[in-house]
Amino acid sequence: MKFYASGLLFDNDGVLVDSHAAASAAWKAWCSEYAPHIDWDKPENAGQRAEDKVREWISSPDLFEAANDRINALEQESAGETVALGGAVELLHSLPADVWTVCTSANPNLGRARLLAAGLPVPPQLVTAADVKLGKPHPDPYLLGAERLGFAPEDCVVFEDASAGVAAALAAGVGLVVGVSERALDTAADIVVRDLAGITFDGETLTVPDKIRLR
């Protein structure tokens, strides 16, 4: 499949890097302290900012600052366990610097740490949880990512794995939403691929090999 575009916008966790085990351990510890009734490891919780889930799950607003600081610390401690997913290293290192960025729900320190731990470049136009008023599933992260690249949203392709992220991309009006991994089969992504292996982009044409497509 070929698609003509100006820019690529990547989610990080679950698309470029595998941080699931580290994040699950951090959230399990956090929930035991602040929200023992919560099972964090569910698909509907993926792809959203930690601060938004903390606000949703704590028993009192007075606990927010301490609870948010705690999950940030726990996730930062495990950031070094992050590894790159299939095709991510090859694709990102092949791209011109001004045609792609990452739009992550992680805070700035965590987002950068996970990219670096996985051997991936940190784009200068990186969008993190701290850069937007409203996180995914709202369109703000992808609207800002397109703006920082200097492109209209409809001229960009988004790569996502989570329902919240796909919803954000669709709400932003991007030209194409590529779901990544089998998890994305349950989302409204336009197409779904196994991983990023073999995908190329020359600044104009995105090529997705048929052999990696799941839908």
C-alpha positions in Angstrom: 0.0 0.0 0.0 1.2 3.5 -0.8 -0.1 6.7 0.8 0.9 10.2 0.0 1.6 12.4 3.1 3.8 15.2 4.4 4.5 14.0 8.0 4.4 11.1 10.3 3.1 11.2 13.9 4.0 8.3 16.2 2.6 7.2 19.5 5.4 5.8 21.5 4.4 3.0 24.0 3.1 0.0 22.1 4.1 1.5 18.7 7.8 2.3 18.8 8.7 0.8 22.2 7.6 -2.0 24.5 7.3 -0.6 28.0 4.3 -2.7 29.0 6.0 -4.9 31.7 7.7 -1.9 33.3 4.5 0.2 33.2 2.4 -2.6 34.6 4.8 -3.1 37.5 4.8 0.6 38.3 1.0 0.9 38.1 0.5 -2.2 40.2 2.6 -0.7 42.9 0.8 2.6 42.6 -2.6 1.0 42.8 -1.7 -0.9 45.9 -1.0 2.4 47.6 -3.7 4.7 46.2 -6.4 2.7 44.4 -6.5 -1.0 45.4 -9.8 -1.4 43.7 -8.4 -0.6 40.3 -7.1 -3.1 37.7 -4.9 -0.9 35.6 -3.9 -3.4 33.0 -6.9 -3.1 30.7 -7.0 -2.0 27.1 -9.3 0.9 27.8 -6.7 2.5 30.1 -3.9 2.4 27.6 -2.6 5.5 25.8 -3.8 8.0 28.3 -1.9 10.5 30.4 -0.9 9.2 33.9 -2.2 12.5 35.5 -5.6 11.9 34.0 -5.9 8.4 35.3 -4.6 9.5 38.7 -7.3 12.2 38.9 -9.9 9.6 37.9 -8.8 6.9 40.4 -7.8 8.7 43.6 -10.3 8.9 46.4 -9.8 12.6 47.1 -8.5 15.6 45.1 -6.2 16.4 48.0 -4.2 13.3 47.2 -3.5 14.3 43.6 0.0 15.9 43.9 1.5 13.1 46.0 -0.2 10.4 44.0 0.9 11.9 40.6 4.5 12.4 41.9 4.5 8.8 43.0 3.5 7.2 39.7 5.9 9.5 37.8 8.7 8.3 40.1 7.8 4.6 39.7 7.6 4.8 35.9 10.8 6.7 35.7 12.6 4.1 37.7 11.7 1.4 35.2 12.2 3.4 32.0 15.5 1.7 31.3 13.7 -1.6 30.8 12.0 -0.3 27.6 13.0 -2.0 24.3 12.3 -1.1 20.7 9.5 -2.8 18.8 9.9 -4.4 15.4 11.0 -2.0 12.6 11.1 1.1 14.9 14.8 1.6 14.9 15.2 1.1 11.2 12.3 3.4 10.3 13.0 6.3 12.6 16.7 6.4 11.7 15.8 6.4 8.0 13.5 9.5 8.2 14.4 13.1 7.5 14.3 15.0 10.8 11.7 17.5 9.8 9.0 15.1 8.7 8.2 13.1 11.9 7.6 13.4 15.6 6.4 11.4 18.6 3.1 12.4 20.4 3.2 10.5 23.7 1.0 10.5 26.7 4.1 10.2 28.9 5.6 13.1 30.8 8.7 14.8 29.2 11.3 12.9 31.3 9.6 9.5 30.9 9.0 10.0 27.2 12.6 10.9 26.4 14.0 8.1 28.7 11.9 5.4 27.0 13.0 6.5 23.6 16.6 6.6 24.5 16.5 3.3 26.3 15.2 1.7 23.2 17.9 3.2 21.0 15.6 5.6 19.3 16.2 9.3 18.4 14.3 12.0 20.4 12.7 14.4 17.9 13.0 18.1 18.5 9.3 18.5 18.0 8.4 15.9 20.6 4.9 16.3 22.1 4.4 15.0 25.7 1.7 15.1 28.3 3.0 18.5 29.6 2.5 20.2 26.2 -1.3 19.9 25.9 -4.2 20.9 28.1 -6.2 17.8 27.1 -4.6 14.4 26.5 -5.8 11.5 24.4 -8.5 10.7 23.4 -8.8 14.4 22.8 -7.2 15.5 19.5 -4.8 18.0 21.1 -1.6 15.9 21.0 -1.9 15.2 17.3 -3.0 18.7 16.4 0.1 20.0 18.2 2.4 17.4 16.6 1.2 18.4 13.1 1.6 22.1 13.9 5.1 21.6 15.2 6.1 19.9 11.9 4.4 22.7 10.0 1.8 20.5 8.3 -2.0 20.4 8.2 -3.4 17.4 10.1 -4.9 16.0 7.0 -1.4 15.7 5.4 -0.2 13.5 8.3 -0.2 9.8 9.1 -0.6 8.7 12.7 0.7 5.3 14.1 -1.2 4.2 17.1 -2.1 1.0 19.1 -4.6 2.2 21.7 -8.3 3.1 21.3 -7.7 6.4 23.0 -4.9 7.3 20.6 -6.8 6.3 17.5 -9.8 8.4 18.7 -7.5 11.3 19.2 -6.0 10.9 15.7 -9.5 10.7 14.1 -10.7 13.7 16.0 -7.7 15.6 14.8 -8.6 14.9 11.2 -5.4 13.2 10.1 -5.2 11.7 6.7 -4.6 8.1 7.7 -4.5 6.2 11.0 -2.3 3.1 11.0 -3.1 0.7 13.9 0.0 -1.2 15.1 -0.2 -4.7 16.6 -3.2 -7.0 17.1 -4.4 -4.7 19.9 -5.3 -2.2 17.2 -7.7 -4.6 15.5 -10.3 -3.5 18.2 -9.9 0.2 17.2 -11.2 2.3 14.4 -7.8 2.6 12.7 -8.0 2.8 8.9 -5.5 -0.1 8.5 -3.7 -2.3 11.0 -0.1 -3.7 10.7 1.8 -6.2 12.8 4.6 -3.8 13.5 6.7 -1.2 11.6 9.0 -3.7 9.9 9.6 -2.8 6.2 7.6 0.5 6.3 9.4 3.3 4.4 8.7 7.0 3.9 10.7 9.3 1.6 9.0 12.6 2.7 6.2 12.2 0.2 5.2 8.5 -0.2 4.5 6.1 2.7 4.9 2.5 1.7 3.4 -0.2 3.8 4.2 -3.8 2.8 1.2 -6.0 2.3 2.8 -8.8 4.3 2.7 -6.9 7.6 -1.0 -5.9 7.2 -3.5 -7.5 9.6 -6.4 -5.5 8.3 
